[in-house]
Amino acid sequence: MLVFLNPDITYFTNSFDAGFRIDNVPTSGLLRLDCDIAQWSNWSRENTAFEYFDYPKNLSGDVIRG
């Protein structure tokens, strides 16, 4: 688990080519990423897949999926 504050989480979220941009990740927003690595030193954007984004005041109940 990684924890960010704004604006860093918004910049980080938008660094993935997920086919959308987020203007602002709201307080308690959740970004789910999947990567299959054994050590943090092996992490990269190339081996990480965007899964979904959601936030507490999302009234539609639909999460944004990658």
Buried (B, 14 or more C-beta within 10 A) or exposed (E): EEEBEEEEBBEBBBEBEBEEEBEEBBEEBEBEBEEEEEEEEEEEEEEBEBBBBBBEEBEEEEEBEB
